[in-house]
C-alpha cells in the first residue's frame, strides 16, 4: 500500500491499492482459543454446579416445547455470528440431550405453563 503526500509534504494514511492478503482471512489465535474453550468446556447454566438431573429438568422446562426449540436455535444462531463460531449449536444440542433423557413436554402442558 502506498500513502499519498499531503499538502505539507508528509505522507498520510495508506490508500488501499489491492485486496487484503489471504492471511488476513485465516483464523486468528483468539478464534482458535475461543473455539477450543467453548467446544471442550461449555455447559448449560448451572452445569458443573447443579446435578445433571436439575439441568435436564431446567432445559426441558425452558426449551422442551417447539417454541423453546426455536429459542435455542435463535440463541445458537446469534452466537454463531461471532467470528469463528459459525459451527455453534451447543444450546440446541444440550437441550436435545436433556429431552432425550427426560422426554418432551406435552403441548397441552406447555400452553398451560405459558398461560400462567
Order of alpha helices (4+ residues) and beta strands (2+ residues): beta-beta-alpha-alpha-alpha-alpha-alpha
